[in-house]
Amino acid sequence: MSALMRTPRIGSRRLVAVIGLLAILMVGLAACRGFFGQAPIAILWIDGGGDTEAPVTITFDISDSNDPDGTIASFDLDFGDGSTHASGADVSVPIVHEYTDEGTYQVVLTVTDNDGRIGMTNRTVTIGPVMITFATDRALGDYDIYRMKADGTDEAAVYDSADDELFPDLVRVTRDRIAFAGEDGTSWNIWTMTVDGTGRSQLTVQTASNQIQPSWSSDADMIAYASNAAQTPSTTTWEIYTMAADGTSQTKLTSQSPYWAIAPAYSPVSDDLLFVSNKGSSGGSSIWLREEDGTTTEIYDPGVGGRAGDASPVLAGLGTALDLPAGAGISRPVWSPDGTKIAFSRQRSTGEIDIYVMDADGTNAETLEDYVDSLGSTNPNITTDYDEYCPYWLEDDSGIVFVRDDGAGDVQIYKVEFATGSVTQLTETGSNISPASKD
């Protein structure tokens, strides 16, 4: 046999050594798989439901995070606002976090796989300031819809037309649409539009009657409003109606006739509905509650000579009269963000109008000043000899906004802060009424 055809021979000891070395290498490679393997992939989706104004609840979805050659062993989610991180091992469960302050936040997701390798990604969350929507006649003498920050800055028109627009109410959940009442020289109807004034849509067409005071339901599927359409029109027969958010399925909800019902206000947490009526009242009007099951009861009567809920002047000088019932006004009761309290205006027998707060069942009514004082604030100075009405409870539960009328034509919006009891004037130009927002 030639040398070219000879096969080298490996001794048995050498063969064992080679096999042993290969085994060691295999074990080493297995032990170091994380070194040679792929890092996990962090994937973060953010959903604020279209809401951008503080406070905002954000849902974080990290379920698409994965490891190409293993499994996700743990995750850490830094919300970027200095709060406690979210962490765990199950990436399939959505994570919910509330941002309470305006700002831009960098959210960082870190995932770790079973080999100890990490993957990271980040997203930016931008939260806008608490906003107040209101009506003012500062431009051309007619009322228009404006918005401003909760500190009174950055006032700007949302919709300024040659006609009057009143009673703005910001849609719950997303706060991206406003319902309002607008007149056309003949009657008042309910409209909606975006918060920048675009996408206007007329929901009611009742040319012989008035539809006013829209209120969004907690899920934004329905709108309640007051209408005198039953008598087409009548200044005495007003009832509460509801309709779908697109204006369909218009339905009369109350039957207070021959008495009247106005000023509906949906609860932020249920389909319970407040309204104001003179039925059964020992004064001019009282506050009623229609529960989800249809049960309707009077929950607060101010007593002889008093008015509750709607207590406030009837606006004069409008292009089309509101034709409100005798003794009724433009104010309405409002809920606290958690639905446990109600703020409302009450006219006393002595004539002045003040803001009151009570429990949601109508008990424990007290002046706004006494309520703020009970929260531990120092020397609140809210109740004056002037009229205070049109309350609105700030969505972040930091205070209540209201209208003060000095009787000399100066009608401005004020805010009281629960933490300090301090009262701040927010507007200075024109007459400003109906502050509103998510609640």
Disulfide bonds with the S-S distance in Angstrom:
none
